[in-house]
Amino acid sequence: MKAFFLSLCLLFISSAALAEQKQQLGPWDVHYILMPTTMLDAEIARQYQLNRSRNYQLLNISVLTKANQQPQQVDISGTAVNLAGQRQTLTFRPIKETNALYYLAGVEVRSDQKMTIEVTIRQGDISQTLKFSQDVYPE
């Protein structure tokens, strides 16, 4: 039930404040959003042990099959790099709900900047790379 609230929270945030983004990679539709953690409800952040701070962004990724939009269990790793070349290794945590599976990682942001995110998604012998850049602003 509480997981439902996180999904609901992320849904409202993504549709109201930030545009959800999607890329088609191989057999998957990969949905992703990078948003300030201060937009999360404090109780939800506490429950999921998310760092709710003006200096953190939350990267949320879901991987669905193109054919039937079923959530996929994958191995996922990545990095975030700012314009100064400072690199962060992203540690993803899977969140599983009844009909959903998504992967969360925190991204530290100390000033207004453009971040380039590169994520490798693997499942068996399939490997795809999600890469995007986004301007981020500490709240």
Backbone as a printed PyTorch tensor [residue, N CA C, xyz], in Angstrom:
tensor([[[  0.8210,  -1.1920,   0.0000],
         [  0.0000,   0.0000,   0.0000],
         [  0.8700,   1.2630,   0.0000]],

        [[  1.9090,   1.2700,   0.8440],
         [  2.7660,   2.4530,   0.8980],
         [  3.5200,   2.6370,  -0.4180]],

        [[  3.8810,   1.5380,  -1.0670],
         [  4.5530,   1.6440,  -2.3590],
         [  3.6480,   2.3450,  -3.3670]],

        [[  2.3650,   2.1050,  -3.2370],
         [  1.3950,   2.7640,  -4.1070],
         [  1.5100,   4.2800,  -3.9760]],

        [[  1.7070,   4.7530,  -2.7520],
         [  1.8190,   6.1860,  -2.5340],
         [  3.0490,   6.7760,  -3.2100]],

        [[  4.1720,   6.0330,  -3.2110],
         [  5.3600,   6.5190,  -3.9080],
         [  5.0730,   6.6310,  -5.3970]],

        [[  4.4560,   5.6130,  -5.9580],
         [  4.1110,   5.6620,  -7.3860],
         [  3.1860,   6.8280,  -7.6840]],

        [[  2.1960,   6.9930,  -6.8310],
         [  1.2400,   8.0720,  -7.0140],
         [  1.9470,   9.4290,  -6.9160]],

        [[  2.8200,   9.5560,  -5.9260],
         [  3.5890,  10.7880,  -5.7520],
         [  4.4360,  11.0690,  -6.9900]],

        [[  5.1570,  10.0670,  -7.4610],
         [  6.0050,  10.2460,  -8.6340],
         [  5.1740,  10.5420,  -9.8710]],

        [[  4.0060,   9.9250,  -9.9750],
         [  3.1320,  10.1730, -11.1170],
         [  2.6920,  11.6270, -11.1480]],

        [[  2.2220,  12.1360, -10.0100],
         [  1.7730,  13.5210,  -9.9690],
         [  2.9130,  14.4940, -10.2090]],

        [[  4.0600,  14.2190,  -9.6240],
         [  5.1970,  15.1090,  -9.8230],
         [  5.6140,  15.1050, -11.2760]],

        [[  5.7040,  13.9060, -11.8560],
         [  6.1870,  13.8360, -13.2310],
         [  5.2180,  14.4870, -14.2060]],

        [[  3.9360,  14.3430, -13.9730],
         [  2.9920,  14.9220, -14.9200],
         [  2.7640,  16.4050, -14.6640]],

        [[  2.8510,  16.8210, -13.4170],
         [  2.5510,  18.2120, -13.1070],
         [  3.7720,  19.1170, -13.2630]],

        [[  4.9110,  18.7000, -12.7540],
         [  6.0550,  19.6080, -12.6920],
         [  7.1300,  19.3000, -13.7230]],

        [[  7.2970,  18.0580, -14.0610],
         [  8.3740,  17.6610, -14.9600],
         [  7.8130,  16.7040, -15.9990]],

        [[  8.3290,  16.7900, -17.1870],
         [  7.8600,  15.8870, -18.2340],
         [  8.5970,  14.5640, -18.1330]],

        [[  7.8420,  13.4860, -18.0590],
         [  8.4600,  12.1700, -18.0990],
         [  9.0740,  12.0000, -19.4740]],

        [[ 10.1830,  11.3090, -19.5070],
         [ 10.8670,  11.1030, -20.7700],
         [ 10.9370,   9.6130, -21.0550]],

        [[ 11.0380,   9.2720, -22.3350],
         [ 11.0880,   7.8720, -22.7330],
         [ 12.0090,   7.7270, -23.9290]],

        [[ 12.7630,   6.6290, -23.9240],
         [ 13.5520,   6.2560, -25.0940],
         [ 13.2480,   4.7980, -25.4070]],

        [[ 13.1910,   4.4930, -26.6930],
         [ 13.0620,   3.1100, -27.1230],
         [ 14.4680,   2.5670, -27.3340]],

        [[ 14.8090,   1.5480, -26.5560],
         [ 16.1360,   0.9390, -26.6190],
         [ 15.9750,  -0.5600, -26.8270]],

        [[ 16.3860,  -1.0440, -27.9970],
         [ 16.2480,  -2.4750, -28.2790],
         [ 14.8090,  -2.9120, -28.0740]],

        [[ 14.5840,  -3.9510, -27.2460],
         [ 13.2330,  -4.4640, -27.0450],
         [ 12.4380,  -3.7100, -25.9860]],

        [[ 12.9810,  -2.6010, -25.4820],
         [ 12.3730,  -1.9370, -24.3250],
         [ 11.9420,  -0.5060, -24.6040]],

        [[ 10.9330,  -0.0900, -23.8660],
         [ 10.6020,   1.3120, -23.6680],
         [ 11.1710,   1.6640, -22.3050]],

        [[ 12.0980,   2.6020, -22.2620],
         [ 12.7390,   2.9920, -21.0040],
         [ 12.2190,   4.3750, -20.6260]],

        [[ 11.4980,   4.4400, -19.5160],
         [ 10.9490,   5.6870, -18.9950],
         [ 11.8820,   6.1830, -17.8970]],

        [[ 12.1200,   7.4860, -17.8690],
         [ 13.0210,   8.0240, -16.8500],
         [ 12.6130,   9.4360, -16.4740]],

        [[ 12.9640,   9.7960, -15.2520],
         [ 12.7160,  11.1420, -14.7640],
         [ 13.7820,  11.4720, -13.7310]],

        [[ 14.3020,  12.6840, -13.7970],
         [ 15.2580,  13.1970, -12.8200],
         [ 14.5950,  14.3990, -12.1740]],

        [[ 14.4010,  14.3450, -10.8470],
         [ 13.6470,  15.3930, -10.1600],
         [ 14.2390,  15.6840,  -8.7960]],

        [[ 14.0010,  16.8920,  -8.2690],
         [ 14.4940,  17.2180,  -6.9370],
         [ 13.8270,  16.3460,  -5.8680]],

        [[ 14.6130,  15.8700,  -4.9290],
         [ 14.0370,  15.0270,  -3.8710],
         [ 13.1720,  15.8370,  -2.9190]],

        [[ 13.3350,  17.1580,  -2.9040],
         [ 12.4910,  17.9820,  -2.0390],
         [ 11.0290,  17.9540,  -2.4830]],

        [[ 10.7650,  17.4770,  -3.6840],
         [  9.3890,  17.3710,  -4.1560],
         [  8.6860,  16.1360,  -3.5900]],

        [[  9.4560,  15.2310,  -2.9820],
         [  8.8670,  14.0340,  -2.3930],
         [  8.2500,  14.3560,  -1.0420]],

        [[  7.1700,  13.7120,  -0.7220],
         [  6.5880,  13.7980,   0.6000],
         [  7.5990,  13.2610,   1.6140]],

        [[  7.7410,  13.9210,   2.7440],
         [  8.7360,  13.5330,   3.7500],
         [  8.5300,  12.0990,   4.2340]],

        [[  7.3050,  11.6790,   4.4100],
         [  7.0340,  10.3120,   4.8850],
         [  7.4370,   9.2710,   3.8380]],

        [[  7.1560,   9.5540,   2.5850],
         [  7.5450,   8.6450,   1.5060],
         [  9.0680,   8.5430,   1.4390]],

        [[  9.7480,   9.6790,   1.5210],
         [ 11.2150,   9.6720,   1.4910],
         [ 11.7730,   8.8490,   2.6510]],

        [[ 11.2110,   9.0070,   3.8190],
         [ 11.6600,   8.2580,   4.9930],
         [ 11.4190,   6.7530,   4.7990]],

        [[ 10.2430,   6.4040,   4.3440],
         [  9.8940,   4.9940,   4.1530],
         [ 10.8410,   4.3000,   3.1790]],

        [[ 11.2040,   4.9850,   2.1060],
         [ 12.0560,   4.3820,   1.0810],
         [ 13.5280,   4.7330,   1.2570]],

        [[ 13.8360,   5.3720,   2.3800],
         [ 15.2120,   5.7420,   2.7150],
         [ 15.8450,   6.5630,   1.5900]],

        [[ 15.0950,   7.5540,   1.1470],
         [ 15.5770,   8.4620,   0.1060],
         [ 16.0800,   9.7410,   0.7640]],

        [[ 17.2250,  10.2260,   0.3390],
         [ 17.7990,  11.4450,   0.8770],
         [ 17.0060,  12.6290,   0.3430]],

        [[ 16.2110,  13.2220,   1.2050],
         [ 15.3810,  14.3730,   0.8210],
         [ 16.1330,  15.6410,   1.1990]],

        [[ 16.8100,  16.2170,   0.2220],
         [ 17.6810,  17.3620,   0.4700],
         [ 17.7000,  18.2560,  -0.7550]],

        [[ 17.9750,  19.5340,  -0.5280],
         [ 18.0370,  20.4700,  -1.6490],
         [ 19.1840,  20.1300,  -2.5940]],

        [[ 20.1470,  19.3260,  -2.1500],
         [ 21.3130,  18.9950,  -2.9690],
         [ 21.2210,  17.6300,  -3.6440]],

        [[ 20.0410,  17.0230,  -3.6320],
         [ 19.8970,  15.7180,  -4.2630],
         [ 18.7370,  15.7020,  -5.2440]],

        [[ 18.9660,  14.9860,  -6.3160],
         [ 17.9370,  14.6990,  -7.3100],
         [ 17.6690,  13.1980,  -7.2570]],

        [[ 16.4810,  12.8000,  -7.6240],
         [ 16.1160,  11.3920,  -7.6750],
         [ 15.9670,  10.9990,  -9.1330]],

        [[ 16.7020,   9.9610,  -9.5480],
         [ 16.5700,   9.3990, -10.8870],
         [ 15.7140,   8.1460, -10.7730]],

        [[ 14.6120,   8.1400, -11.4970],
         [ 13.6680,   7.0210, -11.4860],
         [ 13.6150,   6.4540, -12.9030]],

        [[ 13.9120,   5.1620, -13.0450],
         [ 13.9250,   4.5090, -14.3540],
         [ 13.0300,   3.2780, -14.3010]],

        [[ 12.2090,   3.1080, -15.3070],
         [ 11.4490,   1.8620, -15.4600],
         [ 11.6880,   1.3270, -16.8700]],

        [[ 11.7940,   0.0190, -16.9600],
         [ 12.0840,  -0.6580, -18.2170],
         [ 10.9030,  -1.5730, -18.5250]],

        [[ 10.2390,  -1.3020, -19.6480],
         [  9.0560,  -2.0660, -20.0520],
         [  9.3000,  -2.6740, -21.4280]],

        [[  8.7120,  -3.8520, -21.6720],
         [  8.8070,  -4.4180, -23.0130],
         [  7.9860,  -3.5600, -23.9710]],

        [[  8.4910,  -3.3970, -25.1850],
         [  7.7490,  -2.6330, -26.1920],
         [  6.4390,  -3.3380, -26.5270]],

        [[  6.5000,  -4.6620, -26.6130],
         [  5.3550,  -5.4370, -27.0970],
         [  4.1340,  -5.3280, -26.1890]],

        [[  4.3270,  -5.5290, -24.8760],
         [  3.1580,  -5.5730, -23.9960],
         [  3.2860,  -4.7010, -22.7490]],

        [[  4.3260,  -3.8530, -22.7130],
         [  4.5240,  -2.9020, -21.6190],
         [  4.6290,  -3.5570, -20.2450]],

        [[  5.2160,  -4.7620, -20.2100],
         [  5.4330,  -5.4490, -18.9390],
         [  6.7470,  -4.9880, -18.3210]],

        [[  6.7580,  -4.7300, -16.9990],
         [  8.0020,  -4.3260, -16.3370],
         [  9.0490,  -5.4300, -16.4300]],

        [[ 10.3060,  -5.0120, -16.5920],
         [ 11.3980,  -5.9610, -16.7730],
         [ 12.3910,  -5.8690, -15.6190]],

        [[ 12.8010,  -7.0280, -15.1290],
         [ 13.8650,  -7.0830, -14.1370],
         [ 15.1800,  -7.0600, -14.9030]],

        [[ 16.0120,  -6.0560, -14.6250],
         [ 17.2580,  -5.8490, -15.3500],
         [ 18.3730,  -5.5320, -14.3590]],

        [[ 19.6030,  -5.6330, -14.8470],
         [ 20.7530,  -5.1150, -14.1170],
         [ 20.9810,  -3.7170, -14.6410]],

        [[ 21.2050,  -2.7760, -13.7510],
         [ 21.3020,  -1.3910, -14.1630],
         [ 22.4380,  -0.7130, -13.3990]],

        [[ 23.2510,   0.0400, -14.1290],
         [ 24.3530,   0.7850, -13.5260],
         [ 24.5250,   2.0650, -14.3170]],

        [[ 25.1810,   3.0560, -13.7030],
         [ 25.3350,   4.2960, -14.4490],
         [ 26.2060,   5.3190, -13.7690]],

        [[ 26.3540,   6.4410, -14.4770],
         [ 27.1330,   7.5650, -13.9670],
         [ 26.4050,   8.8670, -14.2870]],

        [[ 26.7310,   9.8760, -13.4920],
         [ 26.2720,  11.2390, -13.7380],
         [ 27.5190,  12.1120, -13.7920]],

        [[ 27.6040,  12.9540, -14.8060],
         [ 28.7770,  13.8160, -14.9890],
         [ 28.3020,  15.2530, -15.2020]],

        [[ 28.9140,  16.2030, -14.4720],
         [ 28.5650,  17.6070, -14.6860],
         [ 29.5150,  18.2290, -15.7040]],

        [[ 29.3010,  19.4950, -16.0340],
         [ 30.1100,  20.1430, -17.0620],
         [ 31.5700,  20.3040, -16.6580]],

        [[ 31.8490,  20.2760, -15.3460],
         [ 33.2340,  20.3630, -14.8740],
         [ 33.9360,  19.0080, -14.9450]],

        [[ 33.2150,  17.9800, -15.3800],
         [ 33.7990,  16.6480, -15.5070],
         [ 33.7610,  15.8340, -14.2280]],

        [[ 33.0970,  16.3500, -13.1890],
         [ 32.9750,  15.5910, -11.9410],
         [ 31.9930,  14.4450, -12.1590]],

        [[ 32.4530,  13.2430, -11.8410],
         [ 31.6920,  12.0200, -12.1150],
         [ 31.1830,  11.3930, -10.8170]],

        [[ 29.9270,  10.9630, -10.8630],
         [ 29.3290,  10.2220,  -9.7510],
         [ 28.9000,   8.8570, -10.2560]],

        [[ 29.2090,   7.8330,  -9.5020],
         [ 28.6780,   6.5100,  -9.8040],
         [ 27.2860,   6.4280,  -9.2020]],

        [[ 26.3210,   5.9930,  -9.9940],
         [ 24.9400,   5.8820,  -9.5280],
         [ 24.6880,   4.4790,  -8.9970]],

        [[ 24.1080,   4.4150,  -7.8280],
         [ 23.7410,   3.1360,  -7.2230],
         [ 22.2250,   3.0240,  -7.2720]],

        [[ 21.7430,   2.0830,  -8.0600],
         [ 20.3040,   1.9180,  -8.2550],
         [ 19.7400,   0.8890,  -7.2780]],

        [[ 18.5430,   1.2000,  -6.8080],
         [ 17.8230,   0.2920,  -5.9230],
         [ 16.4930,  -0.0550,  -6.5780]],

        [[ 16.2120,  -1.3520,  -6.7630],
         [ 14.9210,  -1.7130,  -7.3650],
         [ 13.7870,  -1.5420,  -6.3520]],

        [[ 12.6640,  -1.0540,  -6.8360],
         [ 11.4470,  -0.9420,  -6.0400],
         [ 10.3920,  -1.7420,  -6.7840]],

        [[  9.8850,  -2.7750,  -6.1210],
         [  8.9080,  -3.6620,  -6.7640],
         [  7.5500,  -3.4800,  -6.1070]],

        [[  6.5560,  -3.3150,  -6.9460],
         [  5.1680,  -3.2310,  -6.5140],
         [  4.3880,  -4.3340,  -7.2150]],

        [[  3.1230,  -4.3930,  -6.9620],
         [  2.2960,  -5.4400,  -7.5490],
         [  2.4450,  -5.5100,  -9.0590]],

        [[  2.2500,  -4.4050,  -9.7450],
         [  2.3080,  -4.3820, -11.2140],
         [  3.3780,  -3.4480, -11.7550]],

        [[  4.3650,  -3.1320, -10.9330],
         [  5.3870,  -2.1770, -11.3740],
         [  6.7460,  -2.5550, -10.8020]],

        [[  7.7750,  -2.1590, -11.5210],
         [  9.1530,  -2.3340, -11.0770],
         [  9.9270,  -1.1330, -11.6070]],

        [[ 10.5730,  -0.4160, -10.7120],
         [ 11.3810,   0.7010, -11.1520],
         [ 12.6490,   0.7560, -10.3250]],

        [[ 13.5920,   1.5360, -10.8040],
         [ 14.9280,   1.6040, -10.2200],
         [ 15.2160,   3.0550,  -9.8450]],

        [[ 15.6540,   3.2650,  -8.6020],
         [ 15.9080,   4.6070,  -8.0900],
         [ 17.3780,   4.7870,  -7.7570]],

        [[ 17.8920,   5.9770,  -8.0570],
         [ 19.2590,   6.3490,  -7.6880],
         [ 19.2720,   7.8240,  -7.3300]],

        [[ 20.1070,   8.1780,  -6.3630],
         [ 20.2830,   9.5740,  -5.9860],
         [ 21.4170,  10.1950,  -6.7720]],

        [[ 21.2570,  11.4800,  -7.1160],
         [ 22.2760,  12.2370,  -7.8360],
         [ 22.5340,  13.5100,  -7.0300]],

        [[ 23.7870,  13.7030,  -6.6060],
         [ 24.1260,  14.8920,  -5.8280],
         [ 24.3130,  16.0850,  -6.7690]],

        [[ 23.7120,  17.2160,  -6.3890],
         [ 23.7730,  18.4370,  -7.1900],
         [ 24.0240,  19.6000,  -6.2370]],

        [[ 25.1500,  20.2940,  -6.4030],
         [ 25.5060,  21.3860,  -5.5000],
         [ 25.2240,  22.7710,  -6.0700]],

        [[ 25.0450,  22.8880,  -7.3720],
         [ 24.7710,  24.1850,  -7.9830],
         [ 23.9790,  23.9670,  -9.2700]],

        [[ 23.4480,  25.0460,  -9.8110],
         [ 22.7550,  24.9530, -11.1020],
         [ 23.7550,  24.4380, -12.1220]],

        [[ 23.3880,  23.3830, -12.8270],
         [ 24.3140,  22.8160, -13.7940],
         [ 23.6000,  21.8590, -14.7400]],

        [[ 24.2950,  21.5100, -15.7790],
         [ 23.7990,  20.4860, -16.6950],
         [ 24.4580,  19.1690, -16.3110]],

        [[ 23.6440,  18.1410, -16.1310],
         [ 24.1420,  16.8040, -15.8080],
         [ 23.9310,  15.9070, -17.0220]],

        [[ 24.9240,  15.1140, -17.3180],
         [ 24.7880,  14.0850, -18.3430],
         [ 24.7310,  12.7490, -17.6180]],

        [[ 23.6670,  12.0460, -17.8520],
         [ 23.4240,  10.7510, -17.2180],
         [ 23.6120,   9.6730, -18.2710]],

        [[ 24.3850,   8.6430, -17.9300],
         [ 24.5630,   7.4940, -18.8130],
         [ 24.3100,   6.2310, -17.9900]],

        [[ 23.3450,   5.4480, -18.4430],
         [ 22.9140,   4.2560, -17.7120],
         [ 22.9860,   3.0460, -18.6400]],

        [[ 23.6170,   1.9910, -18.1460],
         [ 23.6680,   0.7300, -18.8920],
         [ 22.6210,  -0.2080, -18.3120]],

        [[ 21.8010,  -0.7560, -19.2060],
         [ 20.7240,  -1.6650, -18.8180],
         [ 21.0240,  -3.0160, -19.4480]],

        [[ 21.0610,  -4.0610, -18.6230],
         [ 21.3820,  -5.4090, -19.1200],
         [ 20.3250,  -6.4090, -18.6710]],

        [[ 20.0610,  -7.3230, -19.5790],
         [ 19.1870,  -8.4580, -19.2620],
         [ 19.6640,  -9.6130, -20.1430]],

        [[ 20.2530, -10.6300, -19.5040],
         [ 20.8240, -11.7300, -20.2770],
         [ 21.9010, -11.2130, -21.2000]],

        [[ 21.7800, -11.5300, -22.5020],
         [ 22.7880, -11.0710, -23.4590],
         [ 22.4160,  -9.7470, -24.1360]],

        [[ 21.3480,  -9.0940, -23.6610],
         [ 20.9330,  -7.8000, -24.2020],
         [ 21.5130,  -6.6940, -23.3200]],

        [[ 22.1200,  -5.7010, -23.9700],
         [ 22.6610,  -4.5520, -23.2530],
         [ 22.3340,  -3.2930, -24.0580]],

        [[ 21.7720,  -2.3060, -23.3840],
         [ 21.4200,  -1.0440, -24.0330],
         [ 21.8990,   0.1040, -23.1420]],

        [[ 22.1470,   1.2620, -23.7500],
         [ 22.6060,   2.4260, -23.0100],
         [ 21.6080,   3.5660, -23.1570]],

        [[ 21.1700,   4.0660, -22.0310],
         [ 20.3260,   5.2550, -21.9590],
         [ 21.2450,   6.4280, -21.6440]],

        [[ 21.2000,   7.4670, -22.4650],
         [ 22.0310,   8.6390, -22.2230],
         [ 21.1840,   9.8830, -22.4540]],

        [[ 21.2430,  10.8080, -21.4870],
         [ 20.5270,  12.0660, -21.6330],
         [ 21.2100,  13.1400, -20.7980]],

        [[ 20.9510,  14.3880, -21.1470],
         [ 21.4480,  15.5360, -20.3920],
         [ 20.2580,  16.3410, -19.9190]],

        [[ 20.4190,  16.9210, -18.7300],
         [ 19.3270,  17.7080, -18.1710],
         [ 19.8970,  18.8060, -17.2800]],

        [[ 19.3240,  19.9890, -17.3660],
         [ 19.6700,  21.0580, -16.4330],
         [ 19.0310,  20.7420, -15.0930]],

        [[ 19.8080,  20.8830, -14.0180],
         [ 19.3080,  20.6120, -12.6640],
         [ 19.5750,  21.8450, -11.8020]],

        [[ 18.7250,  22.0200, -10.8090],
         [ 18.8050,  23.1760,  -9.9330],
         [ 18.5630,  22.7280,  -8.4940]],

        [[ 19.4850,  23.0040,  -7.5820],
         [ 19.1890,  22.6990,  -6.1790],
         [ 17.9640,  23.4960,  -5.7550]],

        [[ 17.1300,  22.8980,  -4.9600],
         [ 15.9030,  23.5710,  -4.4990],
         [ 16.2230,  24.5170,  -3.3680]]])
